[in-house]
Amino acid sequence: MIRCSHALLGVLLLLASCKSTPKKEATPPAKEADPDADIEISADELEPMETFLSQTRRVVVAQLVRVEMTPQFFESRMGFTRDLRYVSRKQWDLPDGSRVIEFTNINDGQVTNQDGDLLPRIYFGTGLEVRAIHTLRVYLRRPKDRMRPLYLDIVAKNGSGDAKLWVAGRLETEQPTIRVRSELLWSKEKERYVHKAFLG
């Protein structure tokens, strides 16, 4: 009888310990960031990008120029000049929702010693400017990466010879490809967006 009581007591204690320990629930999988959700970026975080765009007084000149950017922030700051006699413009949409604007030089009378003011060109205020001897193509991409919500990426190439980077009317560099980047990246260490830029 005593043995049964001890055995019964052991079973009851075991059941009590099982009930008192909550069952650990499986951790739900992390949700992917919604690219269409609003991204909060402060004015302080945007200021370095604004400064780079307006104070980088450089002119990039190449035969072919490809510009990729987020329409947010950059499109409203981008201007272009186009004389219908010298530059044609086409625009179309891509299946992923991106917009493409293409400027093509149609000035047959300008073979050598080309007038830069008659070339296809875009500019950002009084700062960065891009000119193409043949074709300038701009891709306006919807931001899909919350870690990199805003960016501008310029690739200027020459089929023969070197692309050129001018500053204050002085030739700064010549090379087959010139790259310009300006982007806002999320910093885990600083817990904020930081601006990164590359020119050259």
PyMOL commands that set and color helices and strands:
alter all, ss='L'
color gray80, all
select helices_A, chain A and resi 2-20+43-55+71-77+116-118
alter helices_A, ss='H'
color red, helices_A
select strands_A, chain A and resi 58-69+78-81+87-93+99-105+121-124+129-140+150-157+163-167+170-175+177-187+192-199
alter strands_A, ss='S'
color yellow, strands_A
deselect
rebuild
show_as cartoon
